[in-house]
Amino acid sequence: MGVLMNQMPIKLVVSIIYKEDRFLKKAEEELKKHYGDSEAFFLKVPFDYTKYYCEEMGSPLKRKEISFKKLVETKKIPDIKLLTNKIEDKFCEKNKRTVNIDPGYITAAKLVLLTTKDFVHRVYLGKCIFAESTLFYQNNTFNAWPWTYPDYASKEMVDYFNKVREVYVNGSPGIKDIT
């Protein structure tokens, strides 16, 4: 029989897709109210791997990756996606989103994204929220699964998430590097 163990808190990350900087700023302010300060580093890149959001949000779109200093208890994971959906709704104009916020988290072993959409490789967490292991950590770097979105598998994104993981592993008491 397995032994039940408390889970270590997770490192919250969010990806914000947006067209206008003013909506990015508003979304960041809302996230800060709930999760505190973000790290001093972030990744800002064009969002050009897909046109999926262009009809709703316009173009060209940009993406900002943010991680937060304060760790989050694992039992709160579904609530993160519920909150980001509310933030998206708050800043809608003419029933269209001005920001798309994709939350996720990092552990020593993986990057997990949260979603409301079920699929064969996603696990139900409760509260209508699913989780997807998007990257796994092996050989001193994050690696993509066959289902990983191409932008998350890009060198820029992997390098960024490696940096966030390093902060998580080295800066958090009780977290051990698994490699």
Backbone bond lengths (Angstrom), bond angles and torsions (degrees), N, CA, C in turn:
res aa  C-N    CA-C-N  psi(-1)  N-CA   C-N-CA  omega(-1)  CA-C   N-CA-C  phi
1 M - - - 1.443 - - 1.526 108.41 -
2 G 1.311 115.18 138.26 1.461 120.89 178.40 1.518 111.25 -72.83
3 V 1.292 115.97 152.18 1.455 122.53 177.65 1.524 108.49 -96.72
4 L 1.321 116.63 127.58 1.451 120.43 177.73 1.520 109.62 -72.04
5 M 1.325 115.44 132.67 1.462 120.21 -178.05 1.524 109.00 -129.97
6 N 1.312 115.59 142.42 1.462 119.06 173.22 1.514 108.80 -65.68
7 Q 1.315 116.17 142.45 1.453 121.09 179.90 1.520 110.11 -91.32
8 M 1.324 115.42 144.29 1.461 120.91 177.67 1.531 109.01 -69.98
9 P 1.310 117.44 147.71 1.467 119.48 175.35 1.530 110.50 -60.32
10 I 1.306 115.07 158.04 1.458 121.12 -175.57 1.523 111.50 -108.29
11 K 1.320 115.36 161.22 1.468 122.74 177.52 1.530 107.65 -95.64
12 L 1.316 116.66 112.08 1.459 122.26 -178.11 1.523 110.89 -75.40
13 V 1.326 115.51 132.59 1.457 122.83 172.96 1.524 108.20 -129.42
14 V 1.320 116.23 148.88 1.460 120.36 173.99 1.528 108.68 -136.37
15 S 1.310 113.67 146.92 1.451 122.16 172.63 1.521 106.49 -113.48
16 I 1.313 116.36 123.63 1.459 120.71 179.28 1.522 108.07 -112.66
17 I 1.320 115.57 119.05 1.455 121.99 175.38 1.522 106.50 -100.19
18 Y 1.330 116.49 132.96 1.464 120.64 -172.75 1.524 109.60 -157.82
19 K 1.315 114.68 164.18 1.459 120.34 173.47 1.527 110.35 -107.85
20 E 1.338 115.93 -45.38 1.455 120.81 -175.00 1.524 111.40 -105.14
21 D 1.323 116.21 132.73 1.464 122.00 -178.30 1.530 112.58 -58.29
22 R 1.323 117.95 -32.66 1.469 120.22 -178.28 1.525 111.30 -62.91
23 F 1.333 117.43 -34.49 1.466 119.59 178.65 1.524 111.10 -76.75
24 L 1.323 116.85 -33.79 1.465 120.27 173.31 1.516 109.40 -58.34
25 K 1.320 116.55 -48.14 1.464 121.28 -178.13 1.535 111.03 -60.70
26 K 1.311 116.99 -43.60 1.469 120.81 179.37 1.531 110.76 -62.46
27 A 1.327 116.55 -43.66 1.467 120.16 179.34 1.527 110.77 -63.66
28 E 1.332 116.72 -42.50 1.468 120.50 178.59 1.527 111.04 -61.76
29 E 1.320 117.13 -40.96 1.472 120.65 178.72 1.521 111.13 -62.37
30 E 1.320 117.23 -41.57 1.468 121.06 177.92 1.529 111.30 -64.39
31 L 1.309 116.53 -44.34 1.465 120.25 179.06 1.525 110.71 -62.45
32 K 1.316 116.73 -39.98 1.465 121.17 179.80 1.529 111.25 -62.29
33 K 1.335 117.33 -36.92 1.473 121.02 178.31 1.532 111.24 -58.34
34 H 1.312 116.30 -33.94 1.465 121.05 -174.93 1.522 114.03 -97.10
35 Y 1.342 116.86 -32.30 1.463 119.59 -172.26 1.519 114.44 -120.93
36 G 1.324 116.88 2.37 1.457 119.94 176.75 1.517 112.64 81.68
37 D 1.306 114.39 -162.33 1.463 121.03 -174.92 1.521 112.09 -70.71
38 S 1.326 113.54 147.89 1.456 119.43 173.69 1.524 108.87 -88.86
39 E 1.319 115.43 167.95 1.462 120.62 177.03 1.528 109.15 -65.57
40 A 1.293 117.16 164.00 1.460 122.31 179.31 1.526 111.44 -74.04
41 F 1.316 117.60 -14.35 1.455 120.97 -179.90 1.535 109.56 -113.90
42 F 1.319 115.71 152.96 1.457 121.82 178.55 1.524 107.66 -157.06
43 L 1.309 115.97 173.97 1.461 121.34 177.77 1.518 107.82 -123.61
44 K 1.329 116.79 128.48 1.462 122.03 177.81 1.522 107.03 -125.69
45 V 1.344 116.73 119.55 1.465 121.73 -175.81 1.524 110.14 -141.85
46 P 1.322 117.06 159.83 1.472 118.96 172.18 1.524 109.38 -64.30
47 F 1.319 116.42 147.21 1.468 120.39 175.40 1.518 106.54 -103.96
48 D 1.331 115.21 91.26 1.458 119.44 -173.69 1.536 113.89 -131.58
49 Y 1.329 116.24 18.63 1.461 119.10 177.74 1.522 112.45 -79.66
50 T 1.319 116.77 -20.31 1.456 122.01 -179.46 1.522 108.84 -151.33
51 K 1.316 115.99 159.05 1.470 122.28 175.48 1.530 110.23 -102.38
52 Y 1.328 116.33 12.17 1.468 122.60 -172.40 1.533 113.01 -51.29
53 Y 1.318 118.16 -41.67 1.464 121.56 -174.66 1.534 113.44 -95.51
54 C 1.316 118.33 -4.94 1.476 121.07 -172.63 1.525 113.16 -64.29
55 E 1.313 118.45 -39.82 1.468 119.95 -179.40 1.527 110.39 -61.61
56 E 1.323 116.47 -40.86 1.459 120.77 -178.76 1.529 112.47 -78.64
57 M 1.326 117.16 -42.41 1.459 120.94 -169.10 1.529 114.16 -107.63
58 G 1.321 117.50 -10.59 1.457 120.60 -176.08 1.521 111.17 88.89
59 S 1.321 115.44 -170.97 1.461 119.93 179.04 1.532 108.66 -156.25
60 P 1.305 118.33 161.21 1.460 127.02 -0.99 1.524 110.33 -76.27
61 L 1.326 114.94 150.25 1.459 121.33 179.48 1.520 110.45 -102.11
62 K 1.327 114.65 153.82 1.462 122.10 177.90 1.527 108.25 -125.62
63 R 1.328 114.78 164.24 1.463 121.08 177.89 1.513 108.43 -132.78
64 K 1.329 114.53 139.74 1.459 120.21 171.90 1.517 107.94 -125.99
65 E 1.318 115.69 127.28 1.463 123.22 175.62 1.519 108.00 -98.42
66 I 1.323 116.05 131.07 1.460 121.91 -178.01 1.525 108.80 -133.14
67 S 1.320 116.23 142.00 1.465 120.53 169.82 1.523 107.66 -121.89
68 F 1.311 115.62 153.60 1.457 121.17 -176.08 1.518 111.05 -108.51
69 K 1.333 115.27 145.22 1.463 121.12 -178.12 1.521 111.96 -66.53
70 K 1.319 116.26 -45.51 1.460 121.14 -176.33 1.533 110.23 -75.54
71 L 1.330 115.58 131.75 1.465 120.02 177.65 1.525 109.86 -78.63
72 V 1.336 115.57 157.47 1.458 122.47 -176.45 1.523 109.34 -117.98
73 E 1.327 116.58 139.06 1.459 121.18 176.61 1.531 109.55 -68.27
74 T 1.313 116.49 141.75 1.463 120.61 -175.91 1.527 112.54 -62.47
75 K 1.306 118.08 -30.38 1.472 119.58 -178.85 1.528 111.85 -65.55
76 K 1.329 117.96 -15.13 1.466 122.51 -178.99 1.524 112.73 -94.31
77 I 1.305 118.61 2.16 1.465 121.46 -174.08 1.534 112.80 -57.55
78 P 1.328 121.05 -50.21 1.477 118.22 179.70 1.527 113.18 -59.51
79 D 1.324 117.12 -33.23 1.467 120.95 -179.03 1.527 112.03 -65.69
80 I 1.319 117.40 -25.79 1.468 120.95 179.08 1.530 109.70 -61.98
81 K 1.320 116.75 -49.03 1.471 120.54 -179.16 1.527 110.57 -66.58
82 L 1.316 117.48 -38.65 1.469 119.77 177.63 1.528 110.61 -60.45
83 L 1.341 116.63 -41.46 1.462 120.40 179.00 1.529 111.50 -66.99
84 T 1.333 117.94 -43.73 1.463 118.91 -178.94 1.529 111.00 -64.68
85 N 1.325 117.74 -32.81 1.467 119.93 174.82 1.525 110.71 -63.52
86 K 1.330 117.08 -40.67 1.472 120.96 178.18 1.529 111.02 -64.11
87 I 1.319 116.33 -39.88 1.465 119.86 178.42 1.528 110.22 -64.24
88 E 1.327 116.78 -43.62 1.466 119.58 176.32 1.532 110.59 -56.46
89 D 1.325 116.03 -46.95 1.474 121.01 179.92 1.524 111.77 -61.69
90 K 1.308 116.79 -38.93 1.465 121.57 -177.66 1.529 111.89 -59.63
91 F 1.324 117.33 -33.60 1.454 120.74 -175.72 1.528 113.72 -104.75
92 C 1.332 116.59 16.30 1.464 119.87 175.21 1.525 110.19 -66.53
93 E 1.321 114.84 146.81 1.463 121.68 173.00 1.517 107.60 -130.20
94 K 1.332 115.83 127.37 1.470 121.94 -178.42 1.524 110.57 54.97
95 N 1.328 115.63 42.73 1.473 123.46 179.02 1.523 113.74 61.20
96 K 1.319 116.91 23.77 1.464 120.87 176.49 1.520 108.93 -125.21
97 R 1.331 115.31 141.09 1.462 119.64 178.88 1.523 111.63 -69.40
98 T 1.309 114.69 143.83 1.465 121.18 172.89 1.524 110.50 -103.92
99 V 1.325 115.72 -16.00 1.466 122.59 174.19 1.519 108.74 -138.58
100 N 1.297 115.65 146.44 1.463 122.51 170.10 1.525 105.45 -118.74
101 I 1.320 116.81 119.98 1.464 120.58 -177.10 1.523 109.34 -112.17
102 D 1.310 115.22 115.46 1.462 121.62 178.14 1.521 108.80 -106.79
103 P 1.334 116.95 103.85 1.456 119.10 178.28 1.523 111.85 -85.31
104 G 1.303 113.58 158.48 1.450 120.42 175.48 1.515 108.77 -163.57
105 Y 1.314 114.55 -172.74 1.463 117.71 178.14 1.517 110.76 -150.82
106 I 1.321 112.89 158.23 1.459 121.39 179.14 1.515 109.11 -116.76
107 T 1.326 113.99 137.57 1.459 122.38 167.17 1.529 106.02 -120.71
108 A 1.301 116.69 -178.66 1.462 119.06 177.62 1.525 111.25 -63.21
109 A 1.330 117.74 -23.90 1.460 121.81 -173.15 1.520 115.55 -102.75
110 K 1.359 118.18 -18.67 1.461 117.49 -169.77 1.520 113.43 -164.10
111 L 1.341 113.94 163.34 1.457 123.62 166.40 1.520 105.96 -110.04
112 V 1.322 116.25 126.61 1.459 122.45 179.89 1.525 108.72 -117.29
113 L 1.323 116.84 133.17 1.462 121.46 173.71 1.521 109.41 -103.76
114 L 1.325 115.57 148.80 1.463 122.20 179.82 1.516 109.00 -107.08
115 T 1.325 116.12 142.57 1.453 121.18 -175.34 1.520 110.72 -151.43
116 T 1.317 115.48 163.27 1.468 120.52 174.05 1.528 110.39 -98.94
117 K 1.325 116.97 -1.36 1.464 121.49 -175.33 1.528 111.56 -103.19
118 D 1.318 115.39 128.73 1.462 121.91 177.27 1.531 109.58 -82.90
119 F 1.304 115.89 149.95 1.464 122.45 172.00 1.524 107.34 -162.05
120 V 1.321 117.88 172.88 1.463 121.73 -171.94 1.522 113.92 -60.46
121 H 1.315 118.20 -27.87 1.461 121.58 -175.85 1.529 112.45 -103.00
122 R 1.314 117.61 11.35 1.462 121.63 -178.37 1.520 110.18 -110.08
123 V 1.341 114.93 148.50 1.458 121.99 -176.00 1.525 108.63 -114.91
124 Y 1.323 115.94 133.97 1.459 121.47 179.75 1.528 110.05 -75.16
125 L 1.340 116.07 131.15 1.462 121.72 -179.51 1.522 113.25 -103.80
126 G 1.314 117.25 -17.26 1.455 122.54 -172.30 1.521 109.59 111.23
127 K 1.319 116.04 164.65 1.472 122.71 178.49 1.530 112.37 57.33
128 C 1.356 116.92 30.95 1.470 123.46 179.09 1.523 113.14 67.30
129 I 1.324 118.42 23.02 1.463 123.27 -178.25 1.533 110.20 -115.74
130 F 1.331 114.80 139.30 1.457 122.89 178.57 1.526 109.42 -117.92
131 A 1.322 115.87 158.21 1.456 122.22 178.05 1.523 109.18 -123.97
132 E 1.330 114.75 144.29 1.451 121.53 178.91 1.519 109.37 -130.17
133 S 1.311 117.57 121.21 1.456 120.56 171.31 1.523 106.23 -70.81
134 T 1.336 116.32 111.43 1.461 122.00 -172.10 1.521 112.22 -97.92
135 L 1.320 116.96 -37.23 1.466 122.53 175.95 1.522 108.10 -134.93
136 F 1.314 116.87 147.75 1.462 121.25 175.05 1.525 108.53 -122.49
137 Y 1.334 115.85 147.75 1.457 121.39 -176.08 1.519 109.81 -96.40
138 Q 1.330 115.58 119.76 1.462 121.48 179.53 1.523 108.34 -156.00
139 N 1.329 116.57 142.65 1.472 122.07 -179.75 1.527 111.83 57.11
140 N 1.334 115.59 42.87 1.464 123.68 174.74 1.522 115.57 65.58
141 T 1.328 117.04 25.81 1.462 120.74 176.11 1.525 110.04 -160.57
142 F 1.323 114.70 160.69 1.458 119.43 172.13 1.519 108.96 -76.95
143 N 1.324 115.25 145.97 1.460 123.33 -178.99 1.520 109.27 -131.33
144 A 1.324 116.01 151.83 1.462 121.88 -178.66 1.527 111.81 -87.98
145 W 1.306 114.81 149.90 1.459 123.36 168.76 1.536 107.53 -90.17
146 P 1.324 118.01 167.45 1.475 118.99 176.29 1.538 113.30 -58.35
147 W 1.316 117.85 -27.94 1.463 121.56 -178.24 1.534 114.57 -92.81
148 T 1.309 117.58 -1.79 1.461 120.74 -177.87 1.522 110.34 -63.00
149 Y 1.334 116.50 132.91 1.464 120.73 175.60 1.526 108.68 -58.26
150 P 1.350 117.89 139.82 1.473 120.55 -176.95 1.525 113.98 -56.12
151 D 1.318 118.15 -35.88 1.468 118.91 -179.99 1.526 111.26 -66.77
152 Y 1.328 118.08 -36.85 1.458 120.63 177.64 1.524 111.93 -70.61
153 A 1.331 117.38 -21.66 1.465 121.56 177.83 1.532 111.90 -88.84
154 S 1.339 117.63 -5.04 1.465 120.75 -177.66 1.528 110.79 -66.07
155 K 1.312 115.60 155.10 1.464 120.66 179.92 1.529 111.32 -59.06
156 E 1.328 117.51 -42.17 1.473 121.41 -179.94 1.530 111.43 -58.10
157 M 1.323 115.64 -47.16 1.460 119.64 -177.40 1.532 110.87 -69.91
158 V 1.321 116.70 -43.77 1.469 119.98 179.58 1.526 110.04 -61.26
159 D 1.330 117.81 -44.20 1.466 120.44 177.70 1.527 111.09 -59.67
160 Y 1.315 116.28 -42.47 1.465 120.29 178.89 1.536 110.66 -62.14
161 F 1.318 117.03 -49.33 1.465 119.89 -178.18 1.530 111.65 -66.40
162 N 1.323 117.91 -31.80 1.472 120.01 173.50 1.526 110.35 -61.12
163 K 1.316 116.87 -40.36 1.464 121.09 179.54 1.536 110.56 -66.28
164 V 1.320 116.58 -43.67 1.468 120.61 178.32 1.529 109.78 -62.23
165 R 1.314 116.24 -42.47 1.468 120.15 178.55 1.518 111.14 -61.07
166 E 1.320 116.62 -42.36 1.465 121.12 179.74 1.535 110.39 -59.13
167 V 1.313 116.94 -44.15 1.467 120.92 177.41 1.526 110.24 -62.60
168 Y 1.314 116.73 -43.02 1.465 122.28 179.66 1.532 111.03 -61.52
169 V 1.314 116.37 -50.46 1.465 120.70 -176.25 1.526 111.76 -68.87
170 N 1.326 117.34 -43.15 1.467 120.85 -175.04 1.515 114.20 -85.75
171 G 1.324 116.97 -19.82 1.447 119.21 -175.38 1.516 115.35 -106.10
172 S 1.312 117.29 -0.79 1.453 120.52 -175.76 1.520 111.28 -114.96
173 P 1.329 118.14 119.10 1.464 120.21 178.83 1.530 111.47 -57.65
174 G 1.298 115.51 135.95 1.470 120.39 176.36 1.510 114.72 87.25
175 I 1.317 119.02 -8.66 1.468 121.77 178.59 1.521 107.24 -89.47
176 K 1.322 115.21 132.00 1.461 119.41 -179.20 1.513 110.09 -115.39
177 D 1.324 115.82 141.75 1.448 120.83 174.24 1.524 106.57 -72.49
178 I 1.319 116.14 129.58 1.471 120.21 -175.51 1.519 112.56 -90.33
179 T 1.324 117.78 -1.01 1.470 117.84 -177.31 1.512 110.73 -98.66
